[in-house]
Structures are given as structure tokens and as C-alpha cells.
Amino acid sequence: MSSNAMGPNASSARGTTGRAPIVGVIVVAAGSGTRLGAARPKAFAALAGRTILERSLDSVFGMQREAQVVVVVPADLVDEATALVTDAAGAAAEYASVVPGGSTRQQSVAFGLAALGTSVRIVLVHDAARALTPSAVFDDVVTGVAQTASGIVPGVAVTDTIKRVDEDESVVETVDRAELRAVQTPQGFPRAALDAAYAEADREHTDDAALFAAAGHTVSIIDGDALSFKITTPWDLRRAEGVLADSAVPASGLRTGIGTDVHAFDDSSELWLAGLHWPGERGLAGHSDGDPVCHAITDALLSAAGLGDIGSVFGTADPRFDGAHGDVFLTATAEKLAEAGFAVTNVSVQVIGNSPRFSPRRTEAEELLSGILSAPVSISATTTDGLGFAGRGEGICAIATAIVSRQYS
């Protein structure tokens, strides 16, 4: 790594949980992009007011799983890329580093591999030129590698009729397109096997899947996405601008998170639930007020924005939150999201328990929480028909789903 490289030492990059990420993403942005006809390398060309690289990083940092991100750029653009990556990463900047690339794509990926920390077990390689790839594709690739321990590549069916021709451009045969896939990135691999494949490679390959397969490893195809098209020509760039212009938010601007919280009943405490005080009802045990609805929402929002969880952000060791009510956590969480460039879009919560009877105060609770977050909050409640701890009347569980949107300047 050059002395201009950005970010933490590769072996010590850690997420908000304090654990080093097991997923690494190499973003290849070192190409010249001559076919695009831009005055600058392709990744640094403008796409609807921001660079192609920044648009690509929006998708990377939208992944559900924390990952170490290594961006590979031309050597003379490391400093500029540092500023772009820092801005795109926001609160996740601790995850990112920038390294200079090589003379070929394969060499650039090798430099990116060398910059990954020792904790990384799954590697995704992504072309910055596929700037609109949805974050869900990254998540699917990670899941595929974890489940199969093989190479995983997104691909889409070929819709054109394909002809095989000879050296004179005469048609030899029509190829059965049912057997063909147009492959995309990110391409995912087990770290150890990819390292070994790169060490053994004795020629250039068209993509990392080909290099991995040449080393004798299995590569499987999963469903790709039409938005993962590669920006190569001015026509592609105009197409990408059209996609962004037609979207209410840029591709991958919406992110989701899930939060779950459980508290046991405590007859010595007052009940606070969904931000409301419930006089005469059994209370819940907890370091703060034990409000599972507010705590689950907090976890869901932090997860959606990639900012950790309630335990790491609002630890029990912090005296400010001893006995604090749910509005304190939600207000602080909304502020942290805003600082990281996110806005709350929608929250939905399911309350699971035998008591209290929630429906008479549902509207009151929804209005209170929606006002705190400046976004719609809907709450439903159910029982478990006597099953489990909630059915036995031992406590209350809340499950929250949150949607946040990345705010673009």
C-alpha cells in the first residue's frame, strides 16, 4: 500500500461491533475508460452530478453485512479518490482504504487482495463501472459464497440470438442461448482459494471467475440485475443518467434494517412501551426504561444505516442512558443517521405479548413515534397463543423493520 493510501491498516480495520469484518470488497476503478471518451479515467467521470466511483460505492456501503472496502485507482489519483471515498463512506469511512492499481485489471485486483485484512474470509470483486448495481446483489453473492464455499457470479439471461462465425465473419451455427449467461459483478470467492488462484495465475483472464475456474475451482451463477450494466460507452453513460433521473431516489438509495428486542416483566418497575407510560400495568426490566418497541426501532435504524447496534452505540456503561426513556434513544439515533447522510423513510413494528392490550393506544403511540422520527411509524400487536416466553406471560418482544434513504447533495 502506498503512503498515500487512505484508511486503517489493512490488518486492523474493524467495524462498529469491534470485530474485524470477514467480508472484503475490492472495487476496481483503475481503468482508463478510453471507449467512454471522457477527459478523465472512467471511474472519475461524472454521472448525474457525482462520479461513477461514488455511485458505485453507494451500493457497496449499502450492504447488510459489514465489509472492509479497498478501492483500487490510478496511482496519480489516490489523493483525489481518498476524498471521494471518505465522502461516500460517511460514518463507515473506517472500513475503507484506497490503493494504487497496476498496469492490468488482474494486477489491480491482486493489489486490492494484498490490502485486505487477515480477518477477511469472503472476497467480492466489483467493477466501479457497474455503478448502479443494487446492494441486494452484493448481499446475495456473499450468501452464496458462505453457503457453497465456491465462486459465485451474478448473471442475466442472454436475450439476443447468438451466432458463431468463422474468420471471414460467415455464420457457422446458431448458439443455444438457453445455455448462456451475461455475467456481471460483484463476483465472490472464498478468500484462501482466491489468493491461491491469483498466486498460480500465469496469464491474463477476462474476469476473476475465469481465473478462479482455471485454478480448478467451481463457479456458480446466481440471478443478476438489469441495473448492473457496465458503463463503457457514452451511450451507457446516458442510459445510467436516465435511470437515475427516472428514480425517486438514486439506485440503492433505500436501505432496510431489522431490530429485535425482548424484556422480561418486572413487577417493581413501571411499564413504558412504544414511548408511552402505561400506569397500572406490569413493568419491564432493563438498564433504561425497558421499552422493547423503541429499542427494536433503534436497532433497525442503526442496522439499515450500517452504524452498528444499540449495544455498541448506546452501551450500558454510559450513565446517560441509565433509566432513559425510548424518546432519548430515538432522537439520538435520528441525529446519528442525519450525520451519516441518511433520513428515516418508514418504520414498522410488531409487538408480541399477552399484555398490555395495545390496540386502544395504538394511534397515540404511532403519532408519538412518528413525530420523534419525522417519518411514518406503524405498530401492530399479536399474541403467541400461549406458546413461548411471551405466551407464558414472562415478557414482551418487539420486532422492527426500518427503511432509510441515503441523502444526496
C-alpha positions in Angstrom: 0.0 0.0 0.0 1.4 3.4 -0.9 2.0 6.1 1.7 -0.9 8.0 0.2 -3.3 5.2 0.8 -6.4 6.0 2.9 -7.9 4.3 5.8 -6.8 1.9 8.6 -4.1 -0.6 8.4 -5.5 -3.5 6.5 -5.0 -6.0 9.2 -6.7 -3.9 11.9 -9.8 -2.5 10.1 -12.7 -3.0 12.5 -16.4 -2.4 12.3 -18.7 -0.8 14.9 -19.1 -4.2 16.6 -15.3 -4.2 17.5 -14.8 -7.3 15.3 -12.8 -7.2 12.1 -15.0 -7.8 9.1 -15.0 -11.2 7.5 -16.2 -9.8 4.1 -13.9 -7.8 1.9 -14.9 -5.8 -1.2 -12.4 -4.8 -3.9 -13.7 -2.0 -6.1 -11.7 -1.9 -9.3 -11.5 1.7 -10.6 -8.1 1.9 -12.2 -9.1 1.7 -15.8 -8.7 4.4 -18.4 -12.1 4.0 -20.0 -11.0 5.2 -23.4 -14.2 4.0 -25.0 -16.2 6.4 -22.8 -14.4 9.3 -24.5 -14.2 11.2 -21.2 -11.3 13.5 -20.4 -10.6 11.6 -17.2 -10.4 7.9 -16.2 -13.9 6.3 -16.3 -14.5 6.0 -12.6 -13.9 9.7 -12.2 -16.2 10.8 -14.9 -19.4 12.5 -13.9 -22.7 10.6 -13.6 -25.7 12.8 -12.7 -23.7 15.2 -10.6 -21.4 12.7 -8.9 -18.6 10.4 -10.1 -19.2 6.9 -11.3 -17.0 5.7 -8.4 -19.2 7.5 -5.8 -22.3 6.0 -7.3 -20.7 2.5 -7.2 -19.7 3.0 -3.6 -23.3 3.8 -2.6 -24.2 0.3 -3.4 -21.2 -1.2 -1.7 -21.8 0.7 1.6 -25.5 -0.3 1.3 -24.7 -4.0 2.0 -26.3 -5.5 5.0 -23.0 -7.1 6.2 -20.1 -5.0 7.4 -17.2 -5.3 5.0 -13.7 -4.0 4.5 -13.6 -2.0 1.3 -10.5 -1.5 -0.8 -10.7 0.9 -3.8 -8.1 0.5 -6.5 -7.4 3.6 -8.6 -4.7 5.0 -10.9 -1.6 5.9 -8.8 -1.9 9.6 -9.6 -5.5 9.8 -8.4 -5.1 8.2 -4.9 -5.4 11.5 -3.1 -8.5 12.6 -5.1 -10.0 9.1 -4.6 -9.4 9.4 -0.8 -11.6 12.4 -0.6 -14.4 10.8 -2.7 -14.3 7.6 -0.8 -14.4 9.4 2.6 -17.5 11.3 1.5 -19.2 8.3 0.0 -18.5 6.1 3.1 -19.7 8.6 5.7 -19.8 7.0 9.1 -18.3 3.8 7.5 -15.1 5.5 6.5 -13.2 3.3 9.0 -13.9 0.4 6.7 -12.3 1.9 3.6 -8.9 2.3 2.0 -7.5 3.4 -1.3 -4.6 1.8 -3.1 -2.9 2.4 -6.4 -3.6 -0.1 -9.2 -1.4 -1.9 -11.7 -1.0 -1.9 -15.4 -3.8 -4.5 -15.9 -7.1 -5.2 -14.2 -5.7 -8.5 -12.9 -2.8 -6.8 -11.3 -5.0 -4.2 -9.8 -7.2 -6.9 -8.2 -4.0 -8.5 -6.8 -3.0 -5.2 -5.2 -6.5 -5.0 -3.7 -6.2 -8.5 -2.3 -2.9 -7.7 -0.7 -4.6 -4.8 1.2 -7.3 -6.9 2.8 -7.1 -7.7 6.5 -6.4 -11.2 7.7 -9.9 -11.5 9.1 -11.5 -11.4 5.6 -12.8 -14.8 4.6 -15.0 -13.9 1.6 -13.9 -11.5 -1.1 -16.1 -9.7 -3.6 -14.5 -8.1 -6.6 -16.6 -5.3 -8.2 -16.1 -3.1 -11.3 -16.8 0.5 -10.4 -18.2 0.9 -14.0 -21.2 -1.1 -12.8 -22.3 1.9 -10.8 -26.0 1.1 -10.4 -25.7 -2.5 -9.1 -28.2 -2.9 -6.3 -26.8 -3.6 -2.8 -29.0 -6.7 -2.7 -26.9 -8.3 -5.4 -23.8 -7.9 -3.1 -25.7 -9.5 -0.3 -26.8 -12.4 -2.5 -23.2 -13.0 -3.6 -21.9 -13.1 0.0 -24.7 -15.5 1.0 -23.9 -17.7 -2.0 -20.2 -17.9 -1.2 -20.9 -18.6 2.5 -23.3 -21.4 1.7 -21.3 -23.1 -1.1 -17.6 -22.3 -0.5 -17.4 -21.8 -4.2 -17.2 -18.9 -6.6 -20.5 -17.0 -7.1 -21.1 -14.8 -10.1 -24.3 -12.8 -10.9 -25.5 -13.2 -14.4 -28.5 -12.5 -16.6 -30.0 -14.5 -19.4 -28.9 -13.6 -23.0 -31.9 -12.3 -24.9 -30.3 -11.8 -28.3 -29.9 -14.6 -30.8 -26.2 -15.6 -30.8 -24.3 -16.7 -33.9 -20.9 -18.4 -34.1 -18.9 -17.1 -37.0 -15.6 -18.0 -38.7 -12.6 -15.8 -39.5 -14.5 -14.5 -42.6 -17.5 -13.5 -40.5 -19.6 -16.1 -42.1 -22.2 -17.7 -39.8 -21.2 -21.2 -38.7 -24.0 -22.0 -36.3 -26.7 -20.6 -34.0 -25.8 -21.0 -30.4 -28.4 -22.1 -27.9 -28.8 -19.0 -25.8 -30.5 -21.0 -23.0 -27.0 -22.2 -22.1 -25.6 -18.7 -22.0 -25.4 -16.0 -19.3 -24.1 -12.5 -19.4 -22.0 -12.2 -16.2 -21.7 -9.2 -14.0 -20.0 -8.1 -10.8 -19.6 -8.3 -7.9 -18.0 -11.7 -8.2 -17.5 -13.5 -4.9 -15.0 -16.1 -3.7 -13.6 -17.8 -0.6 -10.5 -15.7 0.3 -8.0 -18.5 0.7 -8.9 -20.1 -2.7 -8.8 -16.8 -4.5 -5.5 -15.9 -3.0 -4.1 -19.2 -4.2 -5.6 -18.8 -7.7 -4.0 -15.4 -8.1 -0.7 -16.7 -6.9 -0.8 -19.5 -9.5 -2.2 -17.5 -12.4 0.3 -17.5 -15.4 -1.8 -15.5 -17.9 -4.4 -12.7 -18.0 -8.1 -13.7 -17.7 -11.1 -11.8 -18.7 -12.6 -11.8 -15.2 -11.9 -13.2 -11.8 -14.4 -16.1 -12.3 -12.3 -17.3 -15.2 -9.1 -17.1 -13.2 -10.8 -18.9 -10.3 -12.1 -21.6 -12.6 -8.8 -22.0 -14.3 -7.3 -23.0 -10.9 -9.8 -25.9 -10.7 -12.5 -24.3 -8.5 -16.2 -24.3 -9.0 -18.1 -21.2 -10.1 -21.9 -20.9 -9.9 -24.2 -18.4 -11.4 -27.0 -16.6 -9.4 -29.5 -14.1 -10.7 -28.0 -10.8 -11.6 -29.9 -7.5 -12.1 -30.6 -5.4 -15.2 -29.3 -2.3 -13.3 -25.8 -3.9 -13.1 -25.0 -3.0 -16.7 -21.4 -1.8 -17.3 -20.8 1.8 -18.3 -18.4 1.6 -21.2 -19.6 4.0 -23.9 -21.2 7.4 -23.9 -24.5 5.6 -24.7 -24.2 3.6 -21.5 -23.5 6.8 -19.5 -26.6 8.4 -20.9 -28.6 5.3 -20.1 -27.4 5.4 -16.5 -28.3 9.1 -16.2 -31.8 8.2 -17.4 -32.2 5.5 -14.8 -31.2 8.0 -12.1 -33.5 10.7 -13.4 -36.4 8.4 -13.5 -35.9 7.2 -9.9 -37.4 8.9 -6.9 -34.0 8.2 -5.2 -30.8 7.1 -6.8 -30.3 3.4 -7.3 -29.6 1.7 -3.9 -30.7 4.8 -2.1 -33.2 2.9 0.0 -31.8 0.6 2.7 -33.5 -1.7 5.2 -32.7 -2.9 8.7 -34.3 -5.2 11.2 -34.2 -4.9 15.0 -35.5 -7.2 17.8 -35.7 -6.6 21.5 -37.0 -8.6 24.4 -37.6 -7.6 28.0 -38.8 -9.7 31.0 -41.6 -8.4 33.2 -40.5 -6.8 36.4 -43.3 -6.0 39.0 -41.1 -3.4 40.7 -40.9 -1.3 37.5 -43.4 0.9 35.7 -44.3 0.0 32.1 -43.0 2.1 29.3 -44.0 0.7 25.9 -43.8 2.4 22.5 -42.7 5.6 24.1 -45.9 5.7 26.3 -46.3 5.3 30.1 -48.8 2.6 31.0 -50.0 3.2 34.6 -51.2 0.1 36.4 -49.5 -2.4 34.0 -46.6 -4.7 34.9 -43.3 -3.1 34.1 -40.3 -4.4 32.2 -36.7 -5.0 33.4 -33.9 -3.1 31.7 -30.9 -0.8 32.1 -33.1 2.0 30.7 -36.9 2.0 30.8 -37.0 -1.4 29.2 -39.1 -0.3 26.2 -38.7 -3.1 23.6 -40.5 -1.1 20.9 -38.2 1.9 21.0 -35.1 -0.3 21.4 -36.1 -2.5 18.4 -36.7 0.6 16.3 -33.3 1.9 17.3 -31.6 -1.3 16.3 -33.4 -1.4 13.0 -32.5 2.1 12.1 -28.8 1.7 13.1 -28.7 -1.6 11.1 -30.2 0.0 8.0 -27.6 2.8 8.0 -24.7 0.4 8.8 -24.0 2.2 12.1 -23.9 -0.8 14.4 -26.5 -1.7 17.1 -28.0 -0.3 20.2 -25.4 -2.1 22.4 -22.4 -0.7 20.6 -23.7 2.8 20.2 -25.6 3.2 23.5 -23.8 0.9 25.8 -25.0 0.1 29.3 -21.7 1.5 30.7 -22.9 5.0 29.6 -24.6 6.7 32.6 -26.6 9.0 30.2 -28.9 6.1 29.3 -29.5 4.7 32.8 -33.2 4.8 33.1 -33.6 6.8 29.9 -36.9 6.6 28.0 -37.3 5.5 24.4 -37.5 9.0 23.0 -34.0 9.6 24.1 -32.7 6.7 22.1 -34.8 7.5 19.0 -33.8 11.2 19.0 -30.1 10.4 19.3 -30.4 7.7 16.6 -32.1 10.1 14.2 -29.3 12.6 14.8 -26.7 9.9 14.1 -28.4 8.9 10.9 -28.6 12.5 9.7 -24.9 13.0 10.4 -24.2 9.9 8.3 -26.3 11.2 5.4 -29.5 9.2 6.0 -33.1 10.0 6.5 -35.8 7.8 8.0 -38.3 6.7 5.4 -40.6 4.3 7.2 -40.7 2.1 10.3 -43.0 -0.9 11.1 -43.1 -2.7 14.5 -44.7 -5.9 15.6 -45.3 -6.2 19.4 -45.6 -9.8 20.7 -47.1 -10.3 24.2 -50.2 -11.1 26.2 -50.4 -7.7 27.9 -51.0 -4.9 27.9 -53.9 -4.7 25.5 -52.2 -2.5 22.8 -55.0 -1.6 20.4 -56.6 1.2 22.5 -53.4 3.2 22.4 -52.0 2.2 19.0 -52.8 5.6 17.3 -51.4 7.5 20.3 -48.1 5.5 20.1 -47.8 5.8 16.3 -48.3 9.6 16.4 -45.7 10.0 19.2 -43.0 7.9 17.5 -43.7 9.3 14.0 -43.3 12.8 15.5 -39.9 11.9 17.0 -38.6 10.3 13.8 -40.3 12.7 11.4 -41.4 9.6 9.4 -44.4 7.2 9.4 -44.3 4.6 12.2 -46.9 1.8 12.2 -47.3 -0.7 15.0 -49.2 -3.9 15.2 -49.6 -6.3 18.1 -50.2 -10.1 18.5 -50.0 -12.9 21.0 -48.5 -16.3 20.6 -51.5 -18.4 21.6 -49.8 -19.4 24.8 -46.5 -20.5 23.2 -43.0 -19.5 24.3 -42.0 -16.9 26.9 -44.4 -14.3 25.6 -47.3 -16.8 25.7 -46.4 -17.7 29.3 -46.6 -14.1 30.3 -42.9 -13.8 31.1 -42.2 -10.7 28.9 -42.7 -8.7 25.7 -40.9 -8.9 22.4 -40.8 -6.3 19.6 -39.6 -6.8 16.0 -39.0 -3.6 14.0 -38.3 -3.1 10.3 -36.9 0.2 9.2 -36.3 1.8 5.8 -33.8 4.7 5.4 -32.8 6.6 2.4 -29.4 8.0 1.5 -29.5 11.7 1.1 -27.6 13.1 -1.9 -26.4 16.6 -2.3 
